[in-house]
Amino acid sequence: MLNKSYFAPETVFEKEVDLGDGKLQKLHFRKFSGAAFNAYSHAVQSNDSVVHGKANAILISDCFCDEEGNRQLTLAQACALNPVPMKALFVAVLEVNGFAADKKPTQEEEEQADPGNT
């Protein structure tokens, strides 16, 4: 049997997310599986606009869960989300999985990037 570290953890992460109504909601997410990431990767690279359009929903449906880790949306339900909540959920999924989405540089990072700064 493979070591548990080779599998997506069952840990549930709580994040406050604004789904577009200006109110922060406490939502729960899990890390995505290798299968979901592969499906997402293939969808993103697809030349078929319908397949490509489902890419974010693949990861949302795999990761968005309740406090116990049970998935809360099917792929079809995730595909039916309005654009603003879909983007907010996708950003939360990326953050839970260690990807900084739309990260704004700190003032120190901006100063270091300034070519006149020596």
N, C-alpha and C positions, 0 to 999 in steps of 0.2 A: 504494500500500500504506500502511496505517496504521502509525504509529509503535508500536514494541513496548510503550511505556508505557501504551497503551490496553488491553493484554491482561493477564490474570492471569499473574503471574510464575511461572516454573518452579522458583524457589528452594525448597529443602526446608529446613524448620525442625525442629530437634530439641528436644523438650520432655520433661521428666520428669513422668510422670503416674501418680497412684495410682488404679488401676482398682477400688479397693474392698477390696483384700486387705492394705492397709497398706504395700505395697512400691512404691517408685518404679520405673517402667519407662521406659526411653528409647524414645520413640516419635517418629515423623516425620509432618509435616504440610505441606501446601501451602496457599497462599491460595485461597479459593474463587473460582470463575468467576462472571461476571455471570448466566449461565444458571442455575447452581445457586442463587444468591442469589434470583433471580426465583422459581424453583420453591419455595424455602423460604418466601418472603414470601407467595406465594399459598396454600401449605399452612397457614401460621399463621393466615391470615385466613379459611380455609374453615370453613363451618358443618358440614361432614361430619367427624365425630369420627375416622374412620379416616384421612382425608387429613390432618387437623390433627395426628394422632398421629405421622405420618411426617416431620414438618417437620425435627426435629433430625437424623434419619437422613439426610436429603437432603444436608445440609452435611457430616456425618461421612463419608459415602461419597465425596463429592467431594474432601475434604481429607486424610483419613487415608491415608498412603502409606508406602512403604519408603524406604530411603536414596536410591534413584535417582529417586524421584518417582512410582513406579507405584502406582496405587490398590490398597488392600489389602482393601476390603470393597465388595461390591455393595450396592445400596440394600436388597435383601431381607435380606442379612446384617446390615446396620446396623440394620434394623428389628427383628431378632431378638435384639439385645443386651439383657441384663438392665438394669434402670433405673440402677443405680449406675455401671457402666462407661459406659453411654450418656451420662449426665450429665457424667462426667469427660472423656470424649472431646469432647463438645460444648463444654465450658468451654475446653478446650485449643484447639479450632478458633476460638472467639471470640477468645481471647488472641492467637493467631497472626495473626488478621486485624485486630488493633488495637482490639478491643472488650474492655473490662475487665469480666469477668463476676465477680459476687460480690466485687467489690473492697471491702475494708474500709477506711474512712477512717483516715488516720494520726492520731496524737494531736494534731498541729498543726491538721489539718483539722477535727477535732472541737472543738477550742478556738475556732477561728475561727467555727464554726457556732453556738456557744453565744450565745444572745441577750444574756446578761449580760456578755459579753466586749466591752468598748469600748476 
